Amino acid sequence: MLAVLVAVVRKYGEDSGGSLAALIAYRAFFSLFPLLLLLTTVLGYVLAGDPGLREEVVDSSLAQFPASSYRGARWRAAASLSW
C-alpha cells in the first residue's frame, strides 16, 4: 500500500502534475469571463421583449450578491440602463 502511494506521488512529480493542475485552473478561471459575456448578450436579446421577466432576472441575480441596500439600488439602476 505504501509502495503504491510513493509510486503515485513520484509519477505525479515526474509528469509535472502541479504545473498541469495550475494550468487547468488558470484556463478554467479565464474562460469564465467570456462565457459570462456571452450569457449576458444572449439574455439581453431573449429578455428584450419582456420587461417583467427582465426585472425578475435582474432582481434574482442581484440577490445573489451580498450588498447593502444602497449598493443594491445602485446596481439595479446600472443594470436597468444596460438593457
MIKOLRO-162989 format. One record per atom (N, C-alpha, C): residue in three letters; atom name; x negated, z, y. Coordinates in nm, 4 decimals. Example, Ala and Ser with C-alpha at 12.3 -4.5 7.8 and 13.67 -1.06 7.14 Angstrom:
code  site  xx  zz  yy
ala  N  -1.3190  0.7800  -0.5690
ala  CA  -1.2300  0.7800  -0.4500
ala  C  -1.3200  0.7800  -0.3300
ser  N  -1.2850  0.7080  -0.2250
ser  CA  -1.3670  0.7140  -0.1060
ser  C  -1.2900  0.7870  0.0030
//
This chain:
code  site  xx  zz  yy
met  N  -0.0827  0.0000  -0.1185
met  CA  0.0000  0.0000  0.0000
met  C  -0.0874  0.0000  0.1253
leu  N  -0.1889  0.0827  0.1255
leu  CA  -0.2788  0.0883  0.2399
leu  C  -0.3560  -0.0423  0.2555
ala  N  -0.3916  -0.1046  0.1436
ala  CA  -0.4650  -0.2311  0.1487
ala  C  -0.3802  -0.3409  0.2128
val  N  -0.2517  -0.3416  0.1838
val  CA  -0.1622  -0.4415  0.2428
val  C  -0.1535  -0.4205  0.3932
leu  N  -0.1405  -0.2975  0.4360
leu  CA  -0.1330  -0.2665  0.5781
leu  C  -0.2609  -0.3089  0.6498
val  N  -0.3745  -0.2799  0.5907
val  CA  -0.5026  -0.3187  0.6504
val  C  -0.5139  -0.4700  0.6571
ala  N  -0.4713  -0.5394  0.5512
ala  CA  -0.4780  -0.6855  0.5488
ala  C  -0.3874  -0.7465  0.6554
val  N  -0.2700  -0.6904  0.6739
val  CA  -0.1765  -0.7415  0.7758
val  C  -0.2344  -0.7213  0.9150
val  N  -0.2879  -0.6055  0.9413
val  CA  -0.3476  -0.5783  1.0728
val  C  -0.4671  -0.6694  1.0970
arg  N  -0.5494  -0.6912  0.9959
arg  CA  -0.6660  -0.7799  1.0093
arg  C  -0.6210  -0.9233  1.0379
lys  N  -0.5215  -0.9728  0.9653
lys  CA  -0.4721  -1.1091  0.9849
lys  C  -0.4079  -1.1240  1.1228
tyr  N  -0.3389  -1.0219  1.1663
tyr  CA  -0.2794  -1.0222  1.2998
tyr  C  -0.3879  -1.0391  1.4061
gly  N  -0.4972  -0.9693  1.3895
gly  CA  -0.6084  -0.9800  1.4833
gly  C  -0.6772  -1.1146  1.4757
glu  N  -0.6967  -1.1675  1.3548
glu  CA  -0.7636  -1.2968  1.3374
glu  C  -0.6818  -1.4106  1.3992
asp  N  -0.5511  -1.4001  1.3894
asp  CA  -0.4646  -1.5049  1.4428
asp  C  -0.4295  -1.4841  1.5902
ser  N  -0.4917  -1.3897  1.6535
ser  CA  -0.4643  -1.3565  1.7942
ser  C  -0.3161  -1.3275  1.8141
gly  N  -0.2631  -1.2427  1.7298
gly  CA  -0.1216  -1.2088  1.7346
gly  C  -0.0783  -1.1489  1.8667
gly  N  -0.1639  -1.0667  1.9265
gly  CA  -0.1297  -1.0075  2.0558
gly  C  -0.1156  -1.1122  2.1644
ser  N  -0.2076  -1.2093  2.1657
ser  CA  -0.2000  -1.3167  2.2654
ser  C  -0.0780  -1.4045  2.2428
leu  N  -0.0479  -1.4330  2.1182
leu  CA  0.0692  -1.5148  2.0885
leu  C  0.1991  -1.4429  2.1257
ala  N  0.2050  -1.3141  2.0994
ala  CA  0.3237  -1.2368  2.1368
ala  C  0.3402  -1.2332  2.2885
ala  N  0.2291  -1.2172  2.3605
ala  CA  0.2345  -1.2173  2.5067
ala  C  0.2783  -1.3536  2.5590
leu  N  0.2314  -1.4600  2.4962
leu  CA  0.2691  -1.5947  2.5377
leu  C  0.4184  -1.6193  2.5175
ile  N  0.4706  -1.5747  2.4062
ile  CA  0.6140  -1.5900  2.3796
ile  C  0.6954  -1.5101  2.4819
ala  N  0.6545  -1.3878  2.5109
ala  CA  0.7263  -1.3055  2.6083
ala  C  0.7198  -1.3673  2.7475
tyr  N  0.6041  -1.4198  2.7857
tyr  CA  0.5854  -1.4825  2.9170
tyr  C  0.6760  -1.6037  2.9312
arg  N  0.6745  -1.6894  2.8315
arg  CA  0.7569  -1.8106  2.8381
arg  C  0.9056  -1.7773  2.8340
ala  N  0.9448  -1.6791  2.7558
ala  CA  1.0855  -1.6401  2.7490
ala  C  1.1315  -1.5845  2.8833
phe  N  1.0471  -1.5045  2.9472
phe  CA  1.0829  -1.4464  3.0768
phe  C  1.1008  -1.5545  3.1820
phe  N  1.0085  -1.6490  3.1897
phe  CA  1.0159  -1.7510  3.2927
phe  C  1.1136  -1.8631  3.2601
ser  N  1.1650  -1.8674  3.1398
ser  CA  1.2696  -1.9647  3.1101
ser  C  1.4067  -1.9118  3.1506
leu  N  1.4184  -1.7827  3.1755
leu  CA  1.5472  -1.7259  3.2154
leu  C  1.5905  -1.7716  3.3546
phe  N  1.4963  -1.7863  3.4468
phe  CA  1.5322  -1.8235  3.5835
phe  C  1.5968  -1.9619  3.5889
pro  N  1.5380  -2.0650  3.5287
pro  CA  1.6070  -2.1952  3.5304
pro  C  1.7420  -2.1927  3.4591
leu  N  1.7532  -2.1143  3.3530
leu  CA  1.8816  -2.1051  3.2838
leu  C  1.9878  -2.0392  3.3714
leu  N  1.9480  -1.9389  3.4487
leu  CA  2.0432  -1.8756  3.5408
leu  C  2.0847  -1.9720  3.6526
leu  N  1.9919  -2.0536  3.6989
leu  CA  2.0273  -2.1548  3.7988
leu  C  2.1262  -2.2560  3.7415
leu  N  2.1026  -2.2988  3.6190
leu  CA  2.1934  -2.3921  3.5537
leu  C  2.3315  -2.3300  3.5349
leu  N  2.3355  -2.2054  3.4912
leu  CA  2.4626  -2.1361  3.4730
leu  C  2.5374  -2.1241  3.6051
thr  N  2.4681  -2.0909  3.7119
thr  CA  2.5305  -2.0784  3.8431
thr  C  2.5867  -2.2118  3.8897
thr  N  2.5135  -2.3190  3.8676
thr  CA  2.5591  -2.4518  3.9068
thr  C  2.6838  -2.4919  3.8294
val  N  2.6798  -2.4719  3.6981
val  CA  2.7950  -2.5071  3.6153
val  C  2.9167  -2.4237  3.6545
leu  N  2.8976  -2.2940  3.6750
leu  CA  3.0095  -2.2088  3.7173
leu  C  3.0636  -2.2517  3.8533
gly  N  2.9765  -2.2947  3.9416
gly  CA  3.0215  -2.3420  4.0725
gly  C  3.1136  -2.4611  4.0608
tyr  N  3.0799  -2.5542  3.9744
tyr  CA  3.1649  -2.6718  3.9556
tyr  C  3.2946  -2.6371  3.8814
val  N  3.2839  -2.5533  3.7796
val  CA  3.4006  -2.5195  3.6987
val  C  3.5003  -2.4356  3.7778
leu  N  3.4499  -2.3399  3.8563
leu  CA  3.5378  -2.2481  3.9290
leu  C  3.5739  -2.2952  4.0691
ala  N  3.5355  -2.4150  4.1066
ala  CA  3.5608  -2.4629  4.2421
ala  C  3.7100  -2.4741  4.2726
gly  N  3.7908  -2.5060  4.1722
gly  CA  3.9327  -2.5254  4.1974
gly  C  4.0181  -2.4018  4.1786
asp  N  3.9595  -2.2903  4.1392
asp  CA  4.0382  -2.1697  4.1113
asp  C  3.9776  -2.0491  4.1832
pro  N  4.0199  -2.0247  4.3094
pro  CA  3.9609  -1.9142  4.3859
pro  C  3.9852  -1.7768  4.3229
gly  N  4.0977  -1.7577  4.2561
gly  CA  4.1263  -1.6283  4.1942
gly  C  4.0307  -1.5979  4.0809
leu  N  4.0077  -1.6957  3.9964
leu  CA  3.9138  -1.6783  3.8856
leu  C  3.7713  -1.6632  3.9377
arg  N  3.7396  -1.7377  4.0433
arg  CA  3.6063  -1.7269  4.1040
arg  C  3.5830  -1.5852  4.1555
glu  N  3.6819  -1.5283  4.2225
glu  CA  3.6698  -1.3917  4.2743
glu  C  3.6554  -1.2913  4.1601
glu  N  3.7279  -1.3144  4.0512
glu  CA  3.7179  -1.2264  3.9355
glu  C  3.5783  -1.2320  3.8734
val  N  3.5207  -1.3521  3.8648
val  CA  3.3852  -1.3668  3.8097
val  C  3.2829  -1.2988  3.9005
val  N  3.2974  -1.3182  4.0310
val  CA  3.2043  -1.2557  4.1253
val  C  3.2145  -1.1041  4.1174
asp  N  3.3369  -1.0510  4.1134
asp  CA  3.3546  -0.9063  4.1069
asp  C  3.2981  -0.8476  3.9774
ser  N  3.3236  -0.9150  3.8662
ser  CA  3.2716  -0.8624  3.7394
ser  C  3.1203  -0.8736  3.7330
ser  N  3.0640  -0.9778  3.7944
ser  CA  2.9179  -0.9909  3.7974
ser  C  2.8549  -0.8826  3.8834
leu  N  2.9140  -0.8588  3.9996
leu  CA  2.8594  -0.7568  4.0893
leu  C  2.8766  -0.6168  4.0323
ala  N  2.9756  -0.5974  3.9484
ala  CA  2.9971  -0.4654  3.8882
ala  C  2.8856  -0.4298  3.7903
gln  N  2.8098  -0.5283  3.7446
gln  CA  2.7012  -0.5032  3.6503
gln  C  2.5772  -0.4470  3.7175
phe  N  2.5675  -0.4582  3.8490
phe  CA  2.4508  -0.4109  3.9223
phe  C  2.4817  -0.2778  3.9892
pro  N  2.3965  -0.1776  3.9702
pro  CA  2.4195  -0.0512  4.0402
pro  C  2.3860  -0.0682  4.1882
ala  N  2.4847  -0.0466  4.2713
ala  CA  2.4630  -0.0634  4.4146
ala  C  2.5618  0.0251  4.4897
ser  N  2.5256  0.0574  4.6100
ser  CA  2.6186  0.1322  4.6929
ser  C  2.7315  0.0388  4.7364
ser  N  2.8357  0.0936  4.7919
ser  CA  2.9483  0.0110  4.8344
ser  C  2.9071  -0.0840  4.9470
tyr  N  2.8133  -0.0401  5.0310
tyr  CA  2.7664  -0.1274  5.1394
tyr  C  2.6968  -0.2497  5.0828
arg  N  2.6056  -0.2259  4.9885
arg  CA  2.5341  -0.3389  4.9292
arg  C  2.6301  -0.4275  4.8512
gly  N  2.7271  -0.3677  4.7833
gly  CA  2.8242  -0.4459  4.7084
gly  C  2.9060  -0.5356  4.7993
ala  N  2.9468  -0.4807  4.9139
ala  CA  3.0238  -0.5603  5.0093
ala  C  2.9378  -0.6725  5.0665
arg  N  2.8121  -0.6427  5.0939
arg  CA  2.7222  -0.7439  5.1486
arg  C  2.6970  -0.8542  5.0469
trp  N  2.6774  -0.8160  4.9192
trp  CA  2.6560  -0.9165  4.8134
trp  C  2.7808  -0.9999  4.7927
arg  N  2.8972  -0.9352  4.8000
arg  CA  3.0221  -1.0091  4.7818
arg  C  3.0374  -1.1126  4.8929
ala  N  3.0043  -1.0758  5.0152
ala  CA  3.0135  -1.1707  5.1265
ala  C  2.9153  -1.2852  5.1075
ala  N  2.7944  -1.2554  5.0637
ala  CA  2.6959  -1.3600  5.0411
ala  C  2.7390  -1.4501  4.9258
ala  N  2.7949  -1.3919  4.8212
ala  CA  2.8401  -1.4725  4.7064
ala  C  2.9562  -1.5613  4.7465
ser  N  3.0438  -1.5115  4.8321
ser  CA  3.1579  -1.5922  4.8758
ser  C  3.1119  -1.7103  4.9598
leu  N  3.0075  -1.6915  5.0387
leu  CA  2.9568  -1.8011  5.1214
leu  C  2.8912  -1.9088  5.0368
ser  N  2.8290  -1.8714  4.9269
ser  CA  2.7568  -1.9691  4.8477
ser  C  2.8496  -2.0566  4.7651
trp  N  2.9757  -2.0184  4.7503
trp  CA  3.0687  -2.1001  4.6719
trp  C  3.1252  -2.2032  4.7629
//
